[in-house]
C-alpha cells in the first residue's frame, strides 16, 4: 500500500554535523557536547545522536532519565548526562545504563552519595545555579555543602556546570556576572574534590561570548539544529529542517467572502489553496492571519484561522501552474526558517522545532 503524505518534514543530518563542526571551531579549545533532549528538539534523537557521535561528539545531555535510557544502545560509548538528576528510587537505572546524573540539590547529592563506594564508583555532575533560580545549587546550598562536604567526598564528580540565562544578548551585564559567580563557586569546590572535573558553562549562544566562557566543555543545543545563536547578527548555522505541505484544494473567492473558522472576510477577490497541515502538526494557531507559506519563492499569506488539520493560503499572486492540487508548498526552508516563523507566532525557534508533530512523513538526508 502506498500512502501519499499531505506534509513532509525533512531533517538534514549533513547540516547538523556541519553545525557541530562550526561550533567546534568557535568553541576551541573546549570540546563540544550535544543537547539531544526533547527528542533532539523534536527532530529525532535516534538519528541525530548517532550522527553526532560518528562526527566525534562524546558528551550528550538529555532532560529526563527515559530519554537517556532510550539513547544508550544508540551511542554505547558516549557519556550521557541527565539534567534532572535522580528523582529517588531510580538510581539503579542510572547504574545499569551507565548514565551520569546532574545533581541539582543537597538532597540529590546526599541520595547519590549513598550509591557510591570504592567497588562501584558512580560518577555524577554538579549543577551550580549562577542566576537562573531554576535547577542547581543555590548560594546557600553551596555554602552548606562546602561547610559539610562529607557527602561530596564520596562522589566521583565528573563535571561542574552552570547555565547562562541571557547569552544571546552579547552586551547584557548578567553574562559577566554569571561568569564571575561560576568561577567563584568552582574555586571553592575544587579543593574539596580528589580530581579536577570537567568545567562546563557556555551554551550555544555562550560560545559566541568569547573564550572566557568556554572552559573545558560547551553544551550546544539550539544552534546544532539551525537556530540562530547570535540573534543580533546573521545566522551562522546551516538550516537543518525543511517542512512542506501539499495543496489539497483550490478555489476562487470574491471580495468579502468568508474563509475558515470565525468567518474571516477576505479583503479581495483571489485564489485560495488549502494545505494539509495545521496546529495538530505544530503550525501554531497564533499564526492565523499573520503566517505565510512560500510557493515558487513567492510569499502566500495565511488567510483566516489555522485549524487543526488545514491552513488556507492566498495564492492570487502565484502563477497558476505552481498551485495545482498535489503541488508542494514550503512552510520551512530556504525562504522561511524556524526563527522566522517564531517571530510571526510570538514565540521562539525552540518551540517551533519541538512542536513539530508526529503525523509528518519524515525524510532524513544522510550525514555523508
WOJO-V556335 format. One record per pair of residues at least 4 apart in sequence whose C-alpha atoms are under 8 Angstrom apart, sorted by the first residue. I is the first residue (numbers start at 0). J is the second residue. D is the distance in whole Angstrom. If there is no record, write none. Layout:
i:I j:J d:D
i:I j:J d:D
//
This chain:
i:4 j:359 d:7
i:4 j:360 d:6
i:5 j:244 d:6
i:5 j:245 d:5
i:5 j:246 d:8
i:5 j:247 d:8
i:5 j:274 d:8
i:5 j:275 d:5
i:5 j:276 d:7
i:5 j:359 d:8
i:6 j:242 d:7
i:6 j:243 d:6
i:6 j:244 d:4
i:6 j:245 d:6
i:6 j:275 d:6
i:6 j:276 d:7
i:6 j:359 d:6
i:6 j:360 d:7
i:7 j:242 d:6
i:7 j:243 d:5
i:7 j:244 d:6
i:7 j:359 d:5
i:7 j:360 d:5
i:7 j:361 d:6
i:7 j:362 d:7
i:8 j:240 d:7
i:8 j:241 d:6
i:8 j:242 d:5
i:8 j:243 d:7
i:8 j:359 d:6
i:8 j:360 d:6
i:8 j:361 d:5
i:8 j:362 d:6
i:9 j:239 d:8
i:9 j:240 d:6
i:9 j:241 d:5
i:9 j:242 d:6
i:9 j:361 d:6
i:9 j:362 d:5
i:9 j:363 d:6
i:9 j:364 d:7
i:10 j:42 d:7
i:10 j:239 d:6
i:10 j:240 d:5
i:10 j:241 d:7
i:10 j:361 d:7
i:10 j:362 d:6
i:10 j:363 d:5
i:10 j:364 d:6
i:11 j:15 d:6
i:11 j:238 d:8
i:11 j:239 d:5
i:11 j:240 d:6
i:11 j:363 d:6
i:11 j:364 d:5
i:11 j:365 d:7
i:11 j:366 d:7
i:12 j:16 d:6
i:12 j:46 d:8
i:12 j:47 d:7
i:12 j:50 d:7
i:12 j:239 d:7
i:12 j:363 d:7
i:12 j:364 d:6
i:12 j:365 d:5
i:12 j:366 d:5
i:13 j:17 d:6
i:13 j:364 d:7
i:13 j:365 d:6
i:13 j:366 d:4
i:13 j:367 d:6
i:14 j:18 d:6
i:14 j:237 d:6
i:14 j:238 d:7
i:14 j:239 d:5
i:14 j:366 d:7
i:15 j:19 d:6
i:15 j:47 d:8
i:15 j:51 d:8
i:15 j:223 d:6
i:15 j:224 d:6
i:15 j:225 d:8
i:15 j:237 d:8
i:15 j:239 d:6
i:15 j:366 d:8
i:16 j:20 d:6
i:16 j:50 d:7
i:16 j:51 d:6
i:16 j:54 d:7
i:16 j:223 d:8
i:16 j:366 d:7
i:17 j:21 d:6
i:17 j:237 d:7
i:18 j:22 d:6
i:18 j:222 d:7
i:18 j:223 d:5
i:18 j:224 d:8
i:18 j:225 d:7
i:18 j:236 d:6
i:18 j:237 d:6
i:19 j:23 d:6
i:19 j:31 d:8
i:19 j:51 d:8
i:19 j:223 d:6
i:20 j:24 d:6
i:21 j:25 d:6
i:21 j:236 d:8
i:22 j:26 d:6
i:22 j:31 d:7
i:22 j:206 d:8
i:23 j:27 d:6
i:23 j:29 d:8
i:23 j:30 d:7
i:23 j:31 d:6
i:25 j:206 d:7
i:25 j:207 d:7
i:26 j:30 d:7
i:26 j:31 d:7
i:26 j:206 d:6
i:26 j:207 d:8
i:26 j:210 d:7
i:26 j:213 d:6
i:26 j:217 d:7
i:27 j:210 d:8
i:27 j:213 d:8
i:28 j:213 d:8
i:28 j:215 d:7
i:29 j:213 d:6
i:29 j:214 d:6
i:29 j:215 d:5
i:29 j:216 d:5
i:29 j:217 d:6
i:30 j:215 d:6
i:30 j:216 d:5
i:30 j:217 d:6
i:31 j:56 d:7
i:31 j:58 d:8
i:31 j:216 d:6
i:31 j:217 d:5
i:31 j:218 d:6
i:31 j:219 d:7
i:32 j:56 d:6
i:32 j:57 d:7
i:32 j:58 d:5
i:32 j:59 d:6
i:32 j:60 d:7
i:32 j:216 d:7
i:32 j:217 d:6
i:32 j:218 d:5
i:32 j:219 d:6
i:33 j:51 d:8
i:33 j:56 d:7
i:33 j:58 d:6
i:33 j:59 d:5
i:33 j:60 d:6
i:33 j:218 d:6
i:33 j:219 d:5
i:33 j:220 d:6
i:33 j:223 d:8
i:34 j:39 d:7
i:34 j:59 d:6
i:34 j:60 d:5
i:34 j:61 d:6
i:34 j:218 d:7
i:34 j:219 d:6
i:34 j:220 d:5
i:35 j:39 d:4
i:35 j:40 d:7
i:35 j:44 d:6
i:35 j:47 d:8
i:35 j:48 d:7
i:35 j:59 d:7
i:35 j:60 d:6
i:35 j:61 d:6
i:35 j:220 d:7
i:36 j:40 d:6
i:36 j:44 d:8
i:36 j:60 d:7
i:36 j:61 d:4
i:36 j:62 d:5
i:36 j:63 d:8
i:36 j:66 d:7
i:37 j:41 d:6
i:37 j:61 d:7
i:37 j:62 d:7
i:37 j:66 d:8
i:37 j:353 d:7
i:38 j:42 d:6
i:38 j:43 d:5
i:38 j:44 d:5
i:38 j:45 d:8
i:38 j:66 d:8
i:39 j:43 d:5
i:39 j:44 d:5
i:39 j:47 d:7
i:39 j:48 d:8
i:40 j:221 d:8
i:40 j:224 d:8
i:40 j:349 d:7
i:40 j:352 d:6
i:40 j:353 d:5
i:41 j:352 d:6
i:41 j:353 d:4
i:41 j:354 d:7
i:41 j:355 d:6
i:42 j:47 d:8
i:42 j:352 d:7
i:42 j:353 d:8
i:43 j:47 d:6
i:44 j:48 d:5
i:44 j:70 d:8
i:45 j:49 d:7
i:45 j:70 d:7
i:45 j:73 d:7
i:46 j:50 d:6
i:47 j:51 d:6
i:48 j:52 d:6
i:48 j:70 d:8
i:48 j:73 d:8
i:48 j:74 d:7
i:49 j:53 d:6
i:49 j:73 d:6
i:49 j:74 d:6
i:50 j:54 d:6
i:50 j:366 d:7
i:51 j:55 d:6
i:51 j:56 d:6
i:52 j:56 d:5
i:52 j:57 d:6
i:52 j:74 d:7
i:52 j:77 d:8
i:56 j:77 d:8
i:57 j:76 d:8
i:57 j:77 d:5
i:57 j:78 d:6
i:58 j:77 d:6
i:58 j:78 d:5
i:58 j:79 d:6
i:58 j:80 d:8
i:59 j:77 d:7
i:59 j:78 d:6
i:59 j:79 d:5
i:59 j:80 d:6
i:60 j:79 d:6
i:60 j:80 d:5
i:60 j:81 d:6
i:60 j:82 d:7
i:60 j:218 d:8
i:61 j:66 d:6
i:61 j:67 d:6
i:61 j:79 d:7
i:61 j:80 d:6
i:61 j:81 d:5
i:61 j:82 d:6
i:62 j:66 d:7
i:62 j:81 d:6
i:62 j:82 d:5
i:62 j:83 d:6
i:63 j:67 d:7
i:63 j:81 d:6
i:63 j:82 d:7
i:63 j:83 d:6
i:63 j:84 d:8
i:64 j:68 d:6
i:64 j:81 d:6
i:64 j:83 d:8
i:64 j:84 d:8
i:64 j:93 d:8
i:65 j:69 d:6
i:66 j:70 d:6
i:67 j:71 d:6
i:67 j:79 d:7
i:67 j:80 d:8
i:67 j:81 d:7
i:67 j:98 d:7
i:68 j:72 d:8
i:68 j:96 d:7
i:69 j:73 d:8
i:70 j:74 d:6
i:71 j:75 d:5
i:71 j:79 d:8
i:71 j:96 d:7
i:78 j:98 d:7
i:78 j:99 d:7
i:79 j:97 d:8
i:79 j:98 d:6
i:79 j:99 d:6
i:80 j:98 d:6
i:80 j:99 d:5
i:80 j:100 d:6
i:80 j:101 d:7
i:80 j:124 d:8
i:81 j:98 d:7
i:81 j:99 d:6
i:81 j:100 d:5
i:81 j:101 d:6
i:82 j:100 d:7
i:82 j:101 d:5
i:82 j:102 d:8
i:83 j:100 d:7
i:83 j:101 d:6
i:83 j:102 d:8
i:83 j:103 d:7
i:83 j:134 d:8
i:84 j:100 d:4
i:84 j:101 d:5
i:84 j:102 d:5
i:84 j:103 d:7
i:84 j:107 d:7
i:85 j:89 d:6
i:85 j:90 d:6
i:85 j:100 d:6
i:85 j:101 d:8
i:85 j:102 d:8
i:85 j:107 d:7
i:85 j:111 d:8
i:86 j:107 d:8
i:87 j:110 d:8
i:89 j:93 d:7
i:90 j:94 d:7
i:90 j:111 d:8
i:90 j:114 d:8
i:91 j:95 d:6
i:92 j:96 d:6
i:93 j:97 d:6
i:93 j:98 d:5
i:93 j:99 d:7
i:93 j:100 d:7
i:94 j:98 d:6
i:94 j:121 d:7
i:99 j:121 d:8
i:99 j:122 d:6
i:99 j:123 d:5
i:99 j:124 d:7
i:100 j:122 d:8
i:100 j:123 d:5
i:100 j:124 d:6
i:101 j:123 d:6
i:101 j:124 d:5
i:101 j:125 d:5
i:101 j:126 d:6
i:102 j:107 d:6
i:102 j:108 d:6
i:102 j:123 d:7
i:102 j:124 d:6
i:102 j:125 d:5
i:102 j:126 d:6
i:102 j:135 d:7
i:103 j:107 d:7
i:103 j:108 d:8
i:103 j:125 d:6
i:103 j:126 d:5
i:103 j:127 d:7
i:103 j:134 d:6
i:103 j:135 d:4
i:103 j:136 d:6
i:104 j:108 d:6
i:104 j:134 d:8
i:104 j:135 d:6
i:104 j:136 d:5
i:104 j:140 d:7
i:105 j:109 d:6
i:105 j:136 d:7
i:105 j:140 d:7
i:105 j:144 d:7
i:106 j:110 d:6
i:107 j:111 d:6
i:108 j:112 d:6
i:108 j:150 d:7
i:108 j:151 d:7
i:109 j:113 d:7
i:109 j:150 d:6
i:109 j:151 d:8
i:110 j:114 d:7
i:111 j:115 d:7
i:111 j:154 d:8
i:112 j:150 d:6
i:112 j:151 d:7
i:112 j:153 d:6
i:112 j:154 d:6
i:114 j:121 d:7
i:115 j:119 d:6
i:115 j:120 d:5
i:115 j:121 d:5
i:115 j:153 d:6
i:115 j:154 d:6
i:116 j:120 d:6
i:116 j:121 d:8
i:116 j:153 d:7
i:120 j:154 d:7
i:120 j:155 d:7
i:121 j:154 d:7
i:121 j:155 d:7
i:122 j:154 d:6
i:122 j:155 d:5
i:122 j:156 d:6
i:122 j:157 d:6
i:123 j:154 d:7
i:123 j:155 d:6
i:123 j:156 d:5
i:123 j:157 d:6
i:123 j:158 d:7
i:124 j:156 d:6
i:124 j:157 d:6
i:124 j:158 d:5
i:124 j:159 d:6
i:124 j:160 d:7
i:125 j:135 d:8
i:125 j:156 d:7
i:125 j:158 d:6
i:125 j:159 d:5
i:125 j:160 d:6
i:126 j:134 d:7
i:126 j:135 d:5
i:126 j:136 d:6
i:126 j:159 d:6
i:126 j:160 d:5
i:126 j:161 d:6
i:127 j:135 d:5
i:127 j:136 d:5
i:127 j:137 d:7
i:127 j:141 d:8
i:127 j:159 d:7
i:127 j:160 d:6
i:127 j:161 d:5
i:127 j:181 d:7
i:127 j:184 d:8
i:128 j:132 d:6
i:128 j:133 d:7
i:128 j:134 d:7
i:128 j:135 d:5
i:128 j:136 d:5
i:128 j:137 d:5
i:128 j:138 d:8
i:128 j:161 d:6
i:128 j:162 d:7
i:129 j:137 d:8
i:129 j:161 d:7
i:129 j:162 d:7
i:129 j:163 d:8
i:129 j:177 d:5
i:129 j:178 d:8
i:129 j:180 d:6
i:129 j:181 d:6
i:130 j:163 d:8
i:130 j:164 d:7
i:130 j:177 d:6
i:131 j:162 d:7
i:131 j:163 d:7
i:131 j:164 d:6
i:132 j:137 d:8
i:135 j:161 d:8
i:136 j:140 d:5
i:136 j:141 d:6
i:137 j:141 d:6
i:138 j:142 d:6
i:139 j:143 d:6
i:140 j:144 d:6
i:141 j:145 d:6
i:141 j:184 d:8
i:142 j:146 d:6
i:143 j:147 d:6
i:144 j:148 d:5
i:144 j:151 d:8
i:145 j:187 d:8
i:145 j:188 d:7
i:145 j:191 d:8
i:148 j:152 d:6
i:148 j:191 d:7
i:149 j:153 d:7
i:150 j:154 d:7
i:151 j:191 d:8
i:151 j:192 d:8
i:152 j:191 d:7
i:152 j:192 d:7
i:152 j:193 d:8
i:156 j:192 d:7
i:156 j:194 d:8
i:156 j:196 d:6
i:157 j:195 d:8
i:157 j:196 d:5
i:157 j:197 d:6
i:158 j:196 d:5
i:158 j:197 d:4
i:158 j:198 d:6
i:158 j:199 d:7
i:159 j:185 d:8
i:159 j:196 d:6
i:159 j:197 d:6
i:159 j:198 d:5
i:159 j:199 d:6
i:160 j:198 d:6
i:160 j:199 d:5
i:160 j:200 d:6
i:161 j:181 d:7
i:161 j:199 d:7
i:161 j:200 d:5
i:162 j:200 d:6
i:162 j:201 d:7
i:162 j:202 d:7
i:163 j:174 d:7
i:163 j:177 d:7
i:163 j:200 d:7
i:163 j:201 d:7
i:163 j:202 d:7
i:163 j:205 d:7
i:164 j:173 d:8
i:164 j:174 d:8
i:165 j:171 d:7
i:165 j:173 d:7
i:165 j:174 d:7
i:166 j:171 d:8
i:166 j:174 d:6
i:166 j:202 d:8
i:166 j:204 d:5
i:166 j:205 d:5
i:166 j:208 d:7
i:167 j:204 d:5
i:167 j:205 d:7
i:167 j:228 d:6
i:167 j:229 d:6
i:167 j:230 d:7
i:168 j:229 d:8
i:168 j:230 d:8
i:168 j:231 d:8
i:169 j:174 d:8
i:169 j:208 d:6
i:170 j:174 d:8
i:172 j:176 d:6
i:173 j:177 d:6
i:174 j:178 d:6
i:175 j:179 d:6
i:176 j:180 d:6
i:177 j:181 d:6
i:178 j:182 d:6
i:178 j:212 d:7
i:179 j:183 d:6
i:180 j:184 d:6
i:181 j:185 d:6
i:181 j:200 d:8
i:182 j:186 d:6
i:183 j:187 d:6
i:184 j:188 d:6
i:185 j:189 d:6
i:186 j:190 d:7
i:187 j:191 d:8
i:188 j:192 d:7
i:189 j:195 d:7
i:197 j:215 d:6
i:197 j:216 d:7
i:198 j:214 d:6
i:198 j:215 d:5
i:198 j:216 d:6
i:199 j:213 d:7
i:199 j:214 d:6
i:199 j:215 d:6
i:199 j:216 d:5
i:199 j:217 d:6
i:199 j:218 d:7
i:200 j:205 d:8
i:200 j:212 d:6
i:200 j:213 d:7
i:200 j:214 d:7
i:200 j:216 d:7
i:200 j:217 d:6
i:200 j:218 d:8
i:201 j:205 d:4
i:201 j:206 d:6
i:201 j:212 d:6
i:201 j:213 d:6
i:201 j:216 d:8
i:201 j:217 d:5
i:201 j:218 d:6
i:202 j:206 d:6
i:202 j:217 d:6
i:202 j:218 d:5
i:202 j:219 d:5
i:202 j:220 d:7
i:203 j:207 d:8
i:203 j:217 d:8
i:203 j:218 d:7
i:203 j:219 d:4
i:203 j:220 d:6
i:203 j:221 d:7
i:203 j:222 d:6
i:203 j:228 d:6
i:204 j:208 d:7
i:204 j:222 d:8
i:204 j:228 d:5
i:204 j:229 d:6
i:205 j:209 d:8
i:205 j:212 d:7
i:205 j:213 d:8
i:206 j:210 d:7
i:206 j:212 d:7
i:206 j:213 d:6
i:206 j:217 d:7
i:207 j:228 d:8
i:207 j:229 d:8
i:208 j:212 d:7
i:209 j:213 d:7
i:210 j:214 d:7
i:213 j:217 d:6
i:219 j:223 d:7
i:220 j:224 d:7
i:221 j:225 d:7
i:221 j:226 d:5
i:221 j:227 d:8
i:221 j:228 d:7
i:221 j:349 d:7
i:222 j:226 d:5
i:222 j:227 d:6
i:222 j:228 d:6
i:222 j:236 d:7
i:223 j:236 d:8
i:224 j:238 d:7
i:224 j:239 d:6
i:224 j:240 d:8
i:225 j:236 d:5
i:225 j:237 d:6
i:225 j:238 d:5
i:225 j:239 d:5
i:225 j:240 d:8
i:226 j:234 d:8
i:226 j:236 d:7
i:226 j:238 d:8
i:226 j:337 d:7
i:226 j:338 d:6
i:226 j:348 d:6
i:226 j:349 d:8
i:227 j:233 d:8
i:227 j:234 d:5
i:227 j:235 d:7
i:227 j:236 d:7
i:227 j:338 d:7
i:228 j:234 d:7
i:229 j:233 d:7
i:229 j:234 d:6
i:229 j:235 d:8
i:230 j:234 d:7
i:238 j:332 d:8
i:238 j:336 d:7
i:240 j:331 d:7
i:240 j:332 d:7
i:240 j:337 d:8
i:241 j:329 d:8
i:241 j:330 d:8
i:241 j:331 d:5
i:241 j:332 d:5
i:242 j:329 d:6
i:242 j:330 d:5
i:242 j:331 d:5
i:242 j:332 d:7
i:243 j:327 d:6
i:243 j:328 d:5
i:243 j:329 d:4
i:243 j:330 d:5
i:243 j:331 d:7
i:244 j:274 d:6
i:244 j:275 d:6
i:244 j:276 d:7
i:244 j:327 d:5
i:244 j:328 d:5
i:244 j:329 d:7
i:244 j:330 d:7
i:245 j:274 d:6
i:245 j:275 d:6
i:245 j:324 d:7
i:245 j:325 d:5
i:245 j:326 d:5
i:245 j:327 d:5
i:245 j:328 d:6
i:246 j:272 d:6
i:246 j:273 d:6
i:246 j:274 d:5
i:246 j:275 d:7
i:246 j:322 d:7
i:246 j:323 d:7
i:246 j:324 d:5
i:246 j:325 d:5
i:246 j:326 d:6
i:246 j:327 d:6
i:246 j:328 d:7
i:247 j:272 d:7
i:247 j:273 d:6
i:247 j:274 d:6
i:247 j:275 d:6
i:247 j:324 d:5
i:247 j:325 d:6
i:248 j:272 d:6
i:248 j:273 d:5
i:248 j:274 d:8
i:248 j:324 d:6
i:249 j:270 d:7
i:249 j:271 d:6
i:249 j:272 d:5
i:249 j:273 d:7
i:249 j:322 d:8
i:249 j:323 d:7
i:249 j:324 d:7
i:250 j:270 d:6
i:250 j:271 d:5
i:250 j:272 d:7
i:251 j:268 d:7
i:251 j:269 d:6
i:251 j:270 d:5
i:251 j:271 d:6
i:252 j:256 d:6
i:252 j:268 d:5
i:252 j:269 d:6
i:252 j:270 d:6
i:252 j:271 d:7
i:253 j:265 d:8
i:253 j:267 d:7
i:253 j:268 d:4
i:253 j:269 d:7
i:254 j:264 d:8
i:254 j:265 d:6
i:254 j:266 d:6
i:254 j:267 d:4
i:254 j:268 d:4
i:254 j:269 d:8
i:255 j:264 d:5
i:255 j:265 d:5
i:255 j:266 d:6
i:255 j:267 d:7
i:255 j:268 d:8
i:256 j:264 d:5
i:256 j:265 d:6
i:257 j:262 d:5
i:257 j:263 d:5
i:257 j:264 d:4
i:257 j:265 d:6
i:258 j:262 d:5
i:258 j:263 d:5
i:258 j:264 d:6
i:258 j:265 d:7
i:258 j:302 d:7
i:258 j:303 d:6
i:259 j:263 d:6
i:259 j:303 d:6
i:259 j:304 d:6
i:259 j:311 d:8
i:260 j:303 d:7
i:260 j:304 d:6
i:260 j:306 d:8
i:261 j:303 d:8
i:261 j:304 d:7
i:262 j:303 d:8
i:263 j:302 d:8
i:263 j:303 d:5
i:263 j:304 d:8
i:264 j:303 d:8
i:265 j:302 d:8
i:269 j:313 d:7
i:269 j:314 d:7
i:269 j:315 d:5
i:270 j:313 d:6
i:270 j:314 d:5
i:270 j:315 d:5
i:271 j:311 d:6
i:271 j:312 d:6
i:271 j:313 d:5
i:271 j:314 d:6
i:271 j:315 d:7
i:272 j:311 d:6
i:272 j:312 d:5
i:272 j:313 d:7
i:272 j:314 d:6
i:272 j:322 d:7
i:273 j:309 d:7
i:273 j:310 d:6
i:273 j:311 d:4
i:273 j:312 d:6
i:274 j:309 d:6
i:274 j:310 d:5
i:274 j:311 d:6
i:274 j:312 d:8
i:275 j:308 d:6
i:275 j:309 d:5
i:275 j:310 d:7
i:276 j:280 d:6
i:276 j:282 d:8
i:276 j:307 d:7
i:276 j:308 d:5
i:276 j:309 d:5
i:276 j:310 d:6
i:277 j:281 d:7
i:277 j:282 d:5
i:277 j:283 d:7
i:277 j:284 d:8
i:277 j:305 d:6
i:277 j:306 d:5
i:277 j:307 d:5
i:277 j:308 d:4
i:277 j:309 d:5
i:277 j:310 d:6
i:278 j:282 d:5
i:278 j:283 d:5
i:278 j:284 d:6
i:278 j:305 d:7
i:278 j:306 d:6
i:278 j:307 d:5
i:278 j:308 d:7
i:279 j:307 d:5
i:279 j:308 d:6
i:279 j:356 d:7
i:280 j:307 d:8
i:280 j:308 d:7
i:280 j:354 d:7
i:280 j:355 d:6
i:280 j:356 d:4
i:280 j:357 d:7
i:280 j:358 d:7
i:280 j:359 d:7
i:281 j:351 d:7
i:281 j:354 d:5
i:281 j:355 d:5
i:281 j:356 d:5
i:282 j:286 d:7
i:282 j:305 d:8
i:282 j:351 d:8
i:282 j:354 d:8
i:282 j:355 d:7
i:283 j:287 d:8
i:283 j:305 d:7
i:283 j:344 d:7
i:284 j:304 d:7
i:284 j:305 d:5
i:284 j:306 d:7
i:285 j:305 d:8
i:285 j:344 d:5
i:285 j:345 d:8
i:286 j:290 d:5
i:286 j:301 d:8
i:286 j:304 d:8
i:286 j:305 d:7
i:286 j:343 d:7
i:286 j:344 d:5
i:287 j:301 d:6
i:287 j:302 d:7
i:287 j:303 d:6
i:287 j:304 d:4
i:287 j:305 d:5
i:288 j:300 d:7
i:288 j:301 d:5
i:288 j:302 d:5
i:288 j:303 d:6
i:288 j:304 d:6
i:289 j:300 d:7
i:289 j:301 d:6
i:289 j:343 d:6
i:289 j:344 d:8
i:290 j:300 d:6
i:290 j:301 d:5
i:290 j:340 d:7
i:290 j:343 d:6
i:290 j:344 d:7
i:291 j:298 d:6
i:291 j:299 d:5
i:291 j:300 d:4
i:291 j:301 d:5
i:291 j:312 d:7
i:291 j:330 d:7
i:292 j:298 d:6
i:292 j:299 d:5
i:292 j:300 d:6
i:292 j:301 d:7
i:292 j:312 d:7
i:292 j:328 d:7
i:292 j:329 d:6
i:292 j:330 d:5
i:293 j:297 d:5
i:293 j:298 d:5
i:293 j:299 d:6
i:293 j:328 d:6
i:293 j:329 d:5
i:293 j:330 d:7
i:293 j:334 d:7
i:294 j:298 d:7
i:294 j:299 d:7
i:294 j:317 d:7
i:294 j:321 d:7
i:294 j:322 d:8
i:294 j:327 d:8
i:294 j:328 d:5
i:294 j:329 d:6
i:295 j:317 d:8
i:295 j:321 d:7
i:295 j:328 d:8
i:296 j:334 d:7
i:297 j:316 d:8
i:297 j:317 d:7
i:299 j:312 d:6
i:299 j:313 d:5
i:299 j:314 d:6
i:299 j:316 d:8
i:299 j:317 d:8
i:300 j:312 d:5
i:300 j:313 d:6
i:300 j:314 d:8
i:301 j:305 d:8
i:301 j:310 d:7
i:301 j:311 d:6
i:301 j:312 d:4
i:301 j:313 d:6
i:302 j:310 d:8
i:302 j:311 d:6
i:302 j:312 d:5
i:302 j:313 d:6
i:303 j:311 d:7
i:304 j:310 d:7
i:305 j:309 d:7
i:305 j:310 d:5
i:305 j:311 d:8
i:306 j:310 d:6
i:314 j:322 d:7
i:317 j:321 d:7
i:317 j:322 d:7
i:318 j:322 d:7
i:319 j:323 d:7
i:321 j:326 d:7
i:322 j:326 d:6
i:329 j:334 d:8
i:330 j:335 d:7
i:331 j:335 d:5
i:331 j:336 d:5
i:331 j:337 d:6
i:331 j:340 d:8
i:332 j:336 d:6
i:335 j:339 d:6
i:335 j:340 d:7
i:336 j:340 d:6
i:337 j:341 d:6
i:337 j:348 d:5
i:337 j:351 d:6
i:337 j:352 d:7
i:338 j:342 d:6
i:338 j:347 d:6
i:338 j:348 d:5
i:338 j:351 d:8
i:339 j:343 d:7
i:339 j:348 d:8
i:340 j:344 d:6
i:340 j:348 d:8
i:340 j:351 d:8
i:341 j:345 d:6
i:341 j:346 d:5
i:341 j:347 d:5
i:341 j:348 d:5
i:341 j:350 d:8
i:341 j:351 d:6
i:342 j:346 d:6
i:342 j:347 d:7
i:346 j:350 d:7
i:346 j:351 d:8
i:347 j:351 d:7
i:348 j:352 d:6
i:349 j:353 d:6
i:350 j:354 d:6
i:351 j:355 d:7
//
